[in-house]
């Protein structure tokens, strides 16, 4: 029981040191920063792709970029699941079963792409 108390004391000291370091860092930041930083007149305006934000419709990013980014992330994550399959595939006794599992997996992915294509989500205009 005595060993546990010693480890709790060390854990408490480490946590106290972490909190103290956190408070010291933020306190030093507050003390050392300028009170009123000098900044150019246009520093706080929105800026995108070199075009000044004039008018109500100045946004350069369109929603179709987000759709493609989402699909990329989705299929990149799904590709991660293919790597363990490639490692297991050559082991004895896993050949037929792993091919069937990956066939189902790739078929579900293909159905997802087919659905997106038929709904015209992948069309650029």
C-alpha positions as CSV (number, residue, x, y, z in Angstrom):
1,X,0.0,0.0,0.0
2,X,2.9,2.3,0.7
3,X,4.1,2.1,-2.9
4,X,0.8,3.3,-4.2
5,X,0.9,6.4,-2.0
6,X,4.3,7.3,-3.4
7,X,3.2,6.9,-7.0
8,X,0.1,9.1,-6.2
9,X,2.3,11.7,-4.7
10,X,4.6,11.7,-7.8
11,X,1.5,11.9,-10.1
12,X,0.2,14.8,-8.0
13,X,3.5,16.6,-8.3
14,X,3.6,16.1,-12.1
15,X,0.1,17.4,-12.5
16,X,0.8,20.4,-10.2
17,X,4.0,21.2,-12.2
18,X,2.0,21.0,-15.5
19,X,-0.7,23.3,-14.2
20,X,2.0,25.7,-12.8
21,X,3.8,25.7,-16.2
22,X,0.5,26.4,-18.0
23,X,-0.3,29.3,-15.7
24,X,3.2,30.7,-15.9
25,X,3.3,30.5,-19.7
26,X,-0.1,32.3,-20.1
27,X,0.9,34.9,-17.4
28,X,4.2,35.6,-19.2
29,X,2.3,36.1,-22.4
30,X,-0.1,38.6,-20.8
31,X,2.8,40.5,-19.2
32,X,5.1,40.6,-22.3
33,X,2.6,41.3,-25.1
34,X,2.0,44.8,-26.3
35,X,-1.1,46.5,-24.9
36,X,-2.2,47.9,-28.2
37,X,-0.4,46.3,-31.1
38,X,0.1,48.6,-34.1
39,X,-1.5,47.1,-37.2
40,X,-2.3,48.4,-40.6
41,X,-5.8,49.6,-41.3
42,X,-6.8,46.7,-43.5
43,X,-5.3,43.9,-41.4
44,X,-8.6,42.6,-40.0
45,X,-10.6,42.4,-43.2
46,X,-11.4,39.1,-44.8
47,X,-9.0,38.1,-47.7
48,X,-9.3,35.3,-50.1
49,X,-7.3,34.4,-53.2
50,X,-6.0,37.9,-53.7
51,X,-9.4,39.5,-54.2
52,X,-10.6,42.2,-51.9
53,X,-14.0,41.4,-50.3
54,X,-16.3,43.8,-52.1
55,X,-20.0,43.3,-52.4
56,X,-22.1,40.5,-51.0
57,X,-21.0,37.7,-53.2
58,X,-17.2,37.6,-52.9
59,X,-16.7,34.1,-51.6
60,X,-14.3,32.1,-53.8
61,X,-14.9,28.7,-52.3
62,X,-17.9,26.8,-53.8
63,X,-19.7,23.9,-52.2
64,X,-18.6,21.5,-54.9
65,X,-15.0,21.6,-53.5
66,X,-16.3,20.4,-50.2
67,X,-18.1,17.5,-51.9
68,X,-14.9,16.4,-53.6
69,X,-12.9,16.8,-50.4
70,X,-15.5,14.8,-48.5
71,X,-15.4,12.0,-51.1
72,X,-11.6,12.0,-51.1
73,X,-11.4,11.7,-47.4
74,X,-14.0,9.0,-47.4
75,X,-12.2,6.8,-50.0
76,X,-8.8,7.5,-48.5
77,X,-10.0,6.2,-45.2
78,X,-11.6,3.2,-46.9
79,X,-8.3,2.5,-48.7
80,X,-6.6,2.2,-45.2
81,X,-8.8,-0.9,-44.7
82,X,-7.4,-2.5,-47.8
83,X,-3.8,-2.6,-46.4
84,X,-4.4,-5.1,-43.7
85,X,-6.2,-7.3,-46.2
86,X,-3.2,-7.3,-48.4
87,X,-1.0,-8.4,-45.5
88,X,-3.4,-11.2,-44.5
89,X,-4.1,-12.4,-48.0
90,X,-0.9,-14.3,-48.5
91,X,-1.2,-16.3,-45.2
92,X,-2.3,-19.9,-45.5
93,X,-6.0,-20.5,-45.0
94,X,-7.1,-16.9,-45.5
95,X,-7.2,-16.8,-49.4
96,X,-10.8,-17.5,-50.3
97,X,-12.4,-15.9,-47.2
98,X,-10.4,-12.7,-47.5
99,X,-11.2,-12.4,-51.2
100,X,-14.9,-12.8,-50.5
101,X,-14.7,-10.2,-47.7
102,X,-12.9,-7.7,-49.8
103,X,-15.2,-8.4,-52.7
104,X,-18.1,-7.4,-50.5
105,X,-16.2,-4.4,-49.2
106,X,-15.2,-3.1,-52.7
107,X,-18.8,-3.8,-53.9
108,X,-20.2,-1.5,-51.2
109,X,-17.7,1.2,-52.2
110,X,-18.6,0.8,-55.8
111,X,-22.3,1.1,-54.9
112,X,-21.5,4.4,-53.1
113,X,-19.7,5.8,-56.2
114,X,-22.5,4.6,-58.5
115,X,-25.1,6.3,-56.2
116,X,-23.1,9.6,-56.2
117,X,-22.7,9.3,-60.0
118,X,-26.4,8.7,-60.7
119,X,-27.4,11.5,-58.4
120,X,-25.0,13.7,-60.4
121,X,-23.1,14.7,-57.3
122,X,-19.8,14.2,-59.2
123,X,-20.7,16.5,-62.1
124,X,-18.6,19.7,-62.0
125,X,-21.3,22.1,-63.1
